[in-house]
Each structure stands twice: as structure tokens, then as C-alpha cells.
Amino acid sequence: MKKVLFILIPFILIINSFAQNWIEPVNVSNMGGFNQDPDFCIDNNGVLNCVWVHVYETNFSKIFYNCSYDDGLTWTTAEDISLNNEKRLSQPHIVCDTENNIHLTYDFNVGNPYQTLVYHKMYNGTTWSEPFIVSENMPESHNNKLIIDNNARVYCFWHRSLYNNGTTFYRYYENGEWSEIFIPYDNNDYLGFVNSAVETNNNLHWIGAHHYEGQSHYDNKPIYFYYDYENDDWSDFVEFGENNSGSGFDIDLDFSENPHLIWQAFTNDSIPPNDGTFYSYFDGNTWTTPELIVEDPKNQQIIIDNYNNPNIFDTEKYENGRKILFYYFHNNIWNGYILDETPNAFFDLVTNKYNNKIYLFYTKSLMGFEGQIYYSKMDMITSYHEINTAFNKLKIFPNPFTNKLTIAFETKFIKNVQLKIYTIQGKLINKLIDEKKTPGKYEIIWNGKDKNGKEVKPGLYLVRLQSGRNILTRSVQYIK
């Protein structure tokens, strides 16, 4: 068995006294119909480049592109770069090389899963090249991933569900040519490569989904593994969690280039099961015990900022729609901050950092069959300010509870405070507070009843404390 080796440098989680100042979301796509699957990169001149899918009908869609020369404030007119007159395209990904060429990969003909192929195009600043089939002679190739290392080697990974129960392949583009096709793990286990982070010495750190031969997707677990660039070798993998985990996987590296992982997994065996956002990192010696950040989320992303702190993003359900939440660690708790909200839905969160900024792109579903690509950013240095979270502490006890639950918190400002109880599925059960509070300590009792005075069923519930855009969420269990 191969061993996963790390330089034993201790990791220190620096808890800073700052919070991010996010700009108001900007509409990037600005075209009617449904737009989805955004991806972006920043070229060597600081130009923001964005691609996405524009859906015309069920089995027909195109890839569009535009860019911004003023760090996202304004965007050029969207341009059709796939130029196809049929077929359904999906999952466009872009990276920029050292010569400022933009590389694009995408899944072609996803309306027919058995004939789907992965295509590549390149933009030299003037024109887009003709498409090249990366997954040559491999129909049923999909879920492409595009990565560029520090030597400008461009990797393209893709998945084939019917090959050995589900296997990932890859090849790379270097010095103007594509390599042969490789299979990192050629066995009968299911293994999907989901997201990657590149180390300074060009090792690729990955988070993926895995289950063993004879199991099903209900047995999926998140795994960590990496590619040793110098030795051209793939590591053994480390498996996390006890319950099913099929989505929301992301990874980033800290200052010591140790990996931090985020994923979505079931938190119980109920029907339907609840899920949550879990976080773990390698501290230079061992992996930390997976920590539950929040329950009932989707579309998880993680960025390690310039203060070496984790920043976590996800989407969550509320009684009046969906919200994008940003979580940061302060006062030994995870503080939430609302970045955007809609009565409909959010999809396809994608984040990255560049020049002291964190960038976020996502799909926002609007009324009817319409979706737009939006963008926001924050400056990790010049826009940091003293933390303005509304609460110093949140204590909930006892948990589980039978007759009454005490919710204790301390406010820092004169602001309107809302304290609400939700089901795990996001349905509002009771509103305990919705009024302006002065700075001070408060204790509120919930007696396990809904807004009509009816006793709720035993089970898991969410306690959400909100002031302005600041949110703290905790789960509680009501038992009889």
C-alpha cells in the first residue's frame, strides 16, 4: 500500500477579528432564458473571464463567454463560443495559461449519456480554436474537470459511469500537444474526482466520491487523495464519515499546503434523511475529526483566506425561499452571513481567490424559466473591518430536550433580532422573537410547540438567530 506523506509543519488556525465586506451581486450573463453552470478564471492582466451554459430547450444548449476589464463591475456582451446548432452541452470549465491563452473544456451531447464526449477549445485573445475531442474514442465521458498547474500543464479529467462501475480518466496538454490517456485507479471501485487544489510543487490534492465494488451510490463516502508530480504517482486515499455523501465536495490548501475539505453528508437515518455541511483538515500530523458546520445545506465551497482561515459557502432553505450563506470562524463558533437571497433557488456556486480577493459566481433562478449568472467579491485586506456580528455567544440547552429548551445569547448592537424554529426541511415552525433588542444578554424558552400552540413531533429542528445579514444556526433534538 502506498503511504500519504506530508511535511510535518504544525497548522495554526488564526482567528482574526475581521469580517468580509461583500459587494452587492452583479448580473454577469444579462441575457434572457435559463443560464447555468458558470465557471471563471482571471488572466495575467487581471481580466475576469466567465463561461456558462445557455439553455434553449431540453436537449439543446450552448456555451457563452464574456469578460470584465474592471474587476467585475461591468461585463462585455455575451458571445456564443460553442457555435453548435444541436446537442446539449454542459459543465464548461476554463483556466488561463502563462501565455494568457484561455483553455475551455465542456461535456458535449449530454442529452445522450451513452454518446457524451469531452471537448477542448483554446482562446488566444482574438479567436477560439476548433473543438478537439479530449476523450477520443470514449463515448459516455462526462463530468469533465479542468486544472492547470504552476508549470502551465493543463489537465482534463472525466468520468465514465459504465467502465468498471465508474472510473475517472485524464490526459494533459503540454507544449502544444495532448498526452496519452491515463487511468489513475484502474479497479472495480466507483471513484469520481470532484475538486482539486494545486500545490506549489505541482502535486494535485483531490477530494472525491468513492464506494467499493458490490456497493451502491448510497454507500458513497468522501475521500482525499493526491497526485505526486515528481514521481508521477497516485496516493492511497483517506476516507471520511460514516454516512452517505454524494455532493458538495470542495478542497483548498492552507499556508503550509495542508488540505482542508468540505462536503455534504447525511446526519441521520430518518426518511427522508437530513444532511449537513462537514469540515475537516490535515494539521500536519493527523486529520481533524469531521465537524458539522450547519444542517440542511447544498452547493458547498471552501476558500482559505489570506489570514489562513477557512471560509465556507453554501445554499440553504428558508420559509420564503433560498439564501447563499458565507460562514467564518470567530469566538469559537461558525458565524453565518447572508450574501444573496431569492424566493426561487440558487445553483452552481463556484469560488476562487486572486490578488487578496475572494470571488463568487453562481446561478440565480428568477421567475419562470429564467436564470442569471451573478457575481460578488470581497477584499481580504483593504475591505476588512472590525467584526460586526450581532452576537457574542449562542448557547442552547439541554440538547436533546423534552419539555423546554433554553436559548441564551448576547447581542452587541441595537438591531432587530429574529429567533425562529425550523424543521430540518426548512419549514418555519415558530417565531420566538422578531423585534429590536438593545445590547445585552437574553434567555428565551421554547416549549416544543409550533406557532399555533400545537406540540411538534419528536425529531430534529433548527434554531436560527438572525440580525441583519448575520445568522447563527444550531440543530436541536426534541424527544418524548
GUBADO-998281 format. One record per residue (C-alpha): residue number from 1; residue in three letters; x, y, z. Coordinates in steps of 0.1 Angstrom, whole numbers, always signed. Example, Ala and Ser with C-alpha at 12.3 -4.5 7.8 and 13.67 -1.06 7.14 Angstrom:
// residues 2
k r x y z
1 ALA +123 -45 +78
2 SER +137 -11 +71
//
This chain:
// residues 480
k r x y z
1 MET +0 +0 +0
2 LYS +12 +35 -8
3 LYS +16 +59 +21
4 VAL +4 +95 +21
5 LEU +34 +117 +31
6 PHE +33 +152 +45
7 ILE +59 +177 +57
8 LEU +52 +179 +94
9 ILE +46 +216 +98
10 PRO +21 +225 +125
11 PHE -10 +242 +114
12 ILE -22 +272 +134
13 LEU -58 +284 +129
14 ILE -56 +321 +132
15 ILE -88 +336 +144
16 ASN -89 +371 +131
17 SER -110 +399 +143
18 PHE -123 +409 +109
19 ALA -153 +401 +87
20 GLN -156 +403 +49
21 ASN -173 +432 +32
22 TRP -190 +418 +1
23 ILE -201 +439 -28
24 GLU -237 +437 -40
25 PRO -242 +409 -65
26 VAL -237 +419 -102
27 ASN -256 +403 -131
28 VAL -229 +387 -154
29 SER -250 +369 -181
30 ASN -276 +397 -188
31 MET -295 +376 -213
32 GLY -330 +361 -211
33 GLY -338 +324 -207
34 PHE -320 +300 -184
35 ASN -283 +304 -178
36 GLN -264 +279 -156
37 ASP -231 +261 -149
38 PRO -208 +292 -146
39 ASP -171 +290 -143
40 PHE -144 +317 -143
41 CYS -107 +324 -144
42 ILE -86 +355 -141
43 ASP -59 +361 -168
44 ASN -24 +375 -164
45 ASN -37 +410 -170
46 GLY -63 +408 -142
47 VAL -92 +404 -166
48 LEU -122 +383 -153
49 ASN -133 +357 -178
50 CYS -166 +338 -174
51 VAL -183 +310 -193
52 TRP -217 +294 -187
53 VAL -244 +273 -204
54 HIS -274 +289 -220
55 VAL -304 +265 -223
56 TYR -326 +268 -253
57 GLU -346 +236 -248
58 THR -343 +202 -231
59 ASN -317 +188 -254
60 PHE -302 +219 -269
61 SER -278 +244 -251
62 LYS -247 +265 -260
63 ILE -217 +278 -242
64 PHE -214 +316 -238
65 TYR -185 +337 -228
66 ASN -179 +373 -216
67 CYS -152 +392 -197
68 SER -147 +422 -174
69 TYR -118 +446 -175
70 ASP -129 +465 -143
71 ASP -128 +436 -118
72 GLY -165 +426 -124
73 LEU -183 +460 -123
74 THR -192 +458 -160
75 TRP -192 +429 -185
76 THR -188 +426 -222
77 THR -217 +414 -244
78 ALA -222 +376 -241
79 GLU -207 +357 -270
80 ASP -216 +322 -283
81 ILE -183 +303 -283
82 SER -195 +267 -289
83 LEU -213 +276 -322
84 ASN -232 +243 -322
85 ASN -267 +241 -338
86 GLU -278 +210 -320
87 LYS -270 +188 -289
88 ARG -269 +197 -253
89 LEU -237 +210 -237
90 SER -228 +212 -200
91 GLN -202 +218 -174
92 PRO -179 +244 -191
93 HIS -146 +250 -173
94 ILE -118 +275 -180
95 VAL -82 +281 -170
96 CYS -56 +306 -182
97 ASP -20 +296 -190
98 THR +12 +316 -187
99 GLU +9 +329 -223
100 ASN -26 +342 -215
101 ASN -44 +316 -235
102 ILE -78 +306 -222
103 HIS -85 +268 -222
104 LEU -121 +256 -222
105 THR -135 +221 -217
106 TYR -171 +210 -217
107 ASP -193 +179 -220
108 PHE -208 +176 -255
109 ASN -241 +158 -262
110 VAL -252 +152 -226
111 GLY -287 +146 -238
112 ASN -274 +111 -249
113 PRO -254 +98 -219
114 TYR -240 +69 -239
115 GLN -226 +93 -266
116 THR -213 +121 -245
117 LEU -178 +133 -251
118 VAL -154 +159 -236
119 TYR -143 +188 -259
120 HIS -115 +213 -256
121 LYS -111 +248 -272
122 MET -85 +275 -267
123 TYR -88 +313 -270
124 ASN -57 +333 -279
125 GLY -72 +367 -271
126 THR -86 +370 -307
127 THR -102 +338 -318
128 TRP -114 +305 -304
129 SER -99 +273 -319
130 GLU -119 +245 -334
131 PRO -130 +219 -309
132 PHE -108 +190 -301
133 ILE -123 +157 -286
134 VAL -102 +151 -255
135 SER -120 +118 -246
136 GLU -112 +103 -280
137 ASN -130 +70 -288
138 MET -146 +71 -253
139 PRO -183 +78 -256
140 GLU -201 +81 -223
141 SER -175 +105 -210
142 HIS -188 +133 -188
143 ASN -182 +154 -156
144 ASN -151 +169 -170
145 LYS -127 +187 -146
146 LEU -100 +212 -158
147 ILE -69 +221 -138
148 ILE -37 +240 -146
149 ASP -5 +236 -125
150 ASN +23 +260 -119
151 ASN +42 +248 -150
152 ALA +12 +255 -172
153 ARG +4 +219 -177
154 VAL -34 +217 -184
155 TYR -51 +186 -170
156 CYS -85 +174 -181
157 PHE -102 +147 -161
158 TRP -135 +130 -169
159 HIS -157 +101 -157
160 ARG -172 +70 -173
161 SER -200 +55 -153
162 LEU -202 +22 -171
163 TYR -164 +15 -171
164 ASN -156 -8 -141
165 ASN -185 +5 -121
166 GLY -174 +42 -126
167 THR -139 +52 -133
168 THR -121 +85 -139
169 PHE -96 +91 -168
170 TYR -73 +120 -176
171 ARG -48 +134 -200
172 TYR -28 +167 -201
173 TYR -20 +194 -226
174 GLU +17 +205 -226
175 ASN +39 +221 -252
176 GLY +10 +223 -276
177 GLU +2 +186 -275
178 TRP -22 +162 -257
179 SER -7 +133 -238
180 GLU -20 +97 -239
181 ILE -50 +88 -217
182 PHE -43 +76 -182
183 ILE -64 +57 -156
184 PRO -53 +67 -121
185 TYR -72 +39 -103
186 ASP -80 +10 -126
187 ASN -101 -12 -105
188 ASN -138 -21 -99
189 ASP -144 +5 -72
190 TYR -166 +35 -80
191 LEU -144 +67 -79
192 GLY -154 +102 -90
193 PHE -129 +130 -90
194 VAL -147 +161 -78
195 ASN -125 +191 -69
196 SER -87 +197 -67
197 ALA -62 +222 -54
198 VAL -27 +226 -68
199 GLU +4 +227 -45
200 THR +34 +249 -52
201 ASN +55 +219 -64
202 ASN +26 +209 -87
203 ASN +12 +180 -66
204 LEU -26 +178 -71
205 HIS -47 +174 -40
206 TRP -82 +159 -46
207 ILE -115 +153 -29
208 GLY -137 +127 -45
209 ALA -166 +103 -41
210 HIS -160 +66 -36
211 HIS -177 +33 -29
212 TYR -164 -3 -31
213 GLU -172 -29 -56
214 GLY -206 -45 -47
215 GLN -218 -13 -30
216 SER -241 +14 -45
217 HIS -241 +52 -46
218 TYR -260 +51 -13
219 ASP -226 +39 +2
220 ASN -206 +69 -13
221 LYS -181 +84 +11
222 PRO -158 +114 +6
223 ILE -121 +106 +1
224 TYR -89 +125 -1
225 PHE -60 +115 -24
226 TYR -33 +133 -43
227 TYR -10 +131 -74
228 ASP +27 +132 -68
229 TYR +40 +152 -97
230 GLU +77 +144 -94
231 ASN +72 +106 -91
232 ASP +41 +105 -114
233 ASP +23 +85 -88
234 TRP -12 +85 -72
235 SER -15 +81 -34
236 ASP -37 +58 -14
237 PHE -69 +75 -3
238 VAL -83 +86 +31
239 GLU -120 +80 +37
240 PHE -142 +103 +58
241 GLY -175 +99 +75
242 GLU -200 +72 +84
243 ASN -230 +82 +62
244 ASN -238 +86 +26
245 SER -221 +116 +9
246 GLY -227 +124 -27
247 SER -223 +161 -33
248 GLY -210 +194 -21
249 PHE -173 +183 -22
250 ASP -146 +210 -22
251 ILE -109 +214 -12
252 ASP -84 +242 -6
253 LEU -48 +244 +9
254 ASP -36 +264 +38
255 PHE -3 +283 +42
256 SER +16 +250 +49
257 GLU -2 +235 +18
258 ASN -22 +211 +41
259 PRO -56 +202 +26
260 HIS -89 +214 +40
261 LEU -121 +195 +29
262 ILE -158 +204 +29
263 TRP -186 +180 +19
264 GLN -223 +173 +23
265 ALA -234 +141 +41
266 PHE -264 +126 +58
267 THR -266 +133 +96
268 ASN -291 +107 +105
269 ASP -311 +77 +92
270 SER -345 +93 +90
271 ILE -368 +91 +60
272 PRO -361 +114 +42
273 PRO -326 +117 +58
274 ASN -313 +151 +68
275 ASP -279 +162 +57
276 GLY -252 +187 +68
277 THR -220 +205 +58
278 PHE -189 +187 +73
279 TYR -154 +202 +75
280 SER -121 +185 +82
281 TYR -84 +195 +77
282 PHE -50 +179 +79
283 ASP -30 +197 +107
284 GLY +4 +184 +96
285 ASN +1 +152 +116
286 THR -34 +139 +115
287 TRP -69 +147 +101
288 THR -92 +165 +124
289 THR -125 +149 +134
290 PRO -151 +160 +109
291 GLU -171 +189 +122
292 LEU -207 +196 +114
293 ILE -210 +233 +104
294 VAL -247 +236 +96
295 GLU -276 +213 +87
296 ASP -297 +212 +55
297 PRO -272 +229 +31
298 LYS -262 +224 -6
299 ASN -235 +236 -30
300 GLN -207 +238 -5
301 GLN -174 +256 -14
302 ILE -143 +264 +7
303 ILE -116 +291 +4
304 ILE -86 +295 +28
305 ASP -81 +333 +30
306 ASN -50 +355 +34
307 TYR -53 +351 +72
308 ASN -51 +313 +69
309 ASN -88 +310 +79
310 PRO -114 +287 +63
311 ASN -143 +305 +45
312 ILE -173 +282 +38
313 PHE -202 +289 +13
314 ASP -234 +270 +8
315 THR -271 +275 -1
316 GLU -299 +269 +24
317 LYS -337 +267 +25
318 TYR -359 +293 +44
319 GLU -396 +297 +47
320 ASN -395 +324 +20
321 GLY -370 +309 -5
322 ARG -333 +302 -6
323 LYS -302 +321 +6
324 ILE -265 +319 -1
325 LEU -246 +318 +32
326 PHE -210 +326 +40
327 TYR -195 +311 +72
328 TYR -164 +322 +90
329 PHE -149 +312 +124
330 HIS -150 +337 +153
331 ASN -154 +334 +191
332 ASN -151 +296 +187
333 ILE -183 +294 +167
334 TRP -192 +295 +130
335 ASN -208 +328 +121
336 GLY -231 +330 +90
337 TYR -236 +360 +67
338 ILE -262 +362 +40
339 LEU -248 +371 +6
340 ASP -279 +368 -15
341 GLU -315 +355 -14
342 THR -343 +346 -37
343 PRO -378 +332 -35
344 ASN -367 +306 -60
345 ALA -334 +288 -60
346 PHE -296 +290 -63
347 PHE -273 +266 -81
348 ASP -237 +261 -92
349 LEU -217 +280 -66
350 VAL -180 +284 -77
351 THR -154 +304 -58
352 ASN -117 +313 -61
353 LYS -92 +338 -47
354 TYR -68 +361 -65
355 ASN -48 +392 -55
356 ASN -62 +394 -20
357 LYS -99 +389 -31
358 ILE -124 +361 -29
359 TYR -147 +358 -59
360 LEU -180 +340 -60
361 PHE -201 +332 -91
362 TYR -235 +314 -91
363 THR -268 +307 -108
364 LYS -298 +326 -95
365 SER -332 +313 -106
366 LEU -357 +340 -113
367 MET -394 +340 -121
368 GLY -405 +315 -148
369 PHE -379 +297 -169
370 GLU -352 +322 -163
371 GLY -318 +320 -146
372 GLN -290 +345 -145
373 ILE -253 +343 -136
374 TYR -243 +365 -107
375 TYR -210 +375 -92
376 SER -198 +390 -59
377 LYS -164 +396 -43
378 MET -147 +407 -11
379 ASP -113 +422 -5
380 MET -94 +403 +22
381 ILE -72 +432 +32
382 THR -84 +467 +23
383 SER -121 +460 +28
384 TYR -117 +441 +61
385 HIS -133 +459 +91
386 GLU -140 +452 +127
387 ILE -163 +422 +130
388 ASN -199 +433 +132
389 THR -216 +400 +140
390 ALA -246 +407 +161
391 PHE -239 +380 +187
392 ASN -211 +372 +210
393 LYS -224 +338 +221
394 LEU -252 +313 +215
395 LYS -260 +286 +240
396 ILE -288 +260 +236
397 PHE -295 +236 +264
398 PRO -304 +209 +272
399 ASN -300 +192 +239
400 PRO -318 +168 +234
401 PHE -347 +183 +254
402 THR -381 +171 +264
403 ASN -402 +199 +279
404 LYS -384 +232 +274
405 LEU -353 +244 +255
406 THR -333 +274 +268
407 ILE -318 +296 +241
408 ALA -292 +321 +255
409 PHE -275 +347 +235
410 GLU -258 +381 +239
411 THR -263 +410 +214
412 LYS -236 +436 +207
413 PHE -257 +463 +189
414 ILE -291 +479 +188
415 LYS -306 +459 +160
416 ASN -337 +439 +151
417 VAL -333 +403 +162
418 GLN -352 +373 +149
419 LEU -352 +339 +166
420 LYS -371 +312 +147
421 ILE -375 +275 +148
422 TYR -375 +255 +116
423 THR -379 +219 +106
424 ILE -349 +202 +90
425 GLN -366 +207 +56
426 GLY -367 +245 +61
427 LYS -404 +249 +71
428 LEU -410 +276 +97
429 ILE -424 +262 +129
430 ASN -424 +291 +154
431 LYS -411 +327 +156
432 LEU -399 +334 +192
433 ILE -385 +369 +186
434 ASP -389 +395 +159
435 GLU -381 +429 +175
436 LYS -354 +454 +182
437 LYS -331 +445 +210
438 THR -306 +466 +229
439 PRO -271 +453 +237
440 GLY -272 +427 +265
441 LYS -278 +391 +275
442 TYR -311 +372 +268
443 GLU -326 +339 +276
444 ILE -356 +326 +256
445 ILE -376 +294 +263
446 TRP -390 +272 +235
447 ASN -416 +247 +248
448 GLY -416 +225 +218
449 LYS -448 +239 +203
450 ASP -455 +255 +169
451 LYS -469 +289 +162
452 ASN -504 +276 +168
453 GLY -496 +262 +202
454 LYS -496 +226 +190
455 GLU -469 +203 +202
456 VAL -444 +194 +175
457 LYS -434 +158 +166
458 PRO -402 +144 +182
459 GLY -372 +149 +159
460 LEU -345 +173 +148
461 TYR -352 +211 +145
462 LEU -331 +241 +136
463 VAL -327 +272 +158
464 ARG -318 +303 +138
465 LEU -308 +335 +153
466 GLN -306 +364 +129
467 SER -298 +401 +130
468 GLY -294 +419 +96
469 ARG -274 +396 +74
470 ASN -258 +378 +103
471 ILE -270 +343 +112
472 LEU -262 +316 +137
473 THR -279 +282 +131
474 ARG -279 +252 +155
475 SER -297 +219 +155
476 VAL -317 +206 +185
477 GLN -335 +173 +191
478 TYR -369 +171 +207
479 ILE -377 +138 +224
480 LYS -406 +124 +244
//
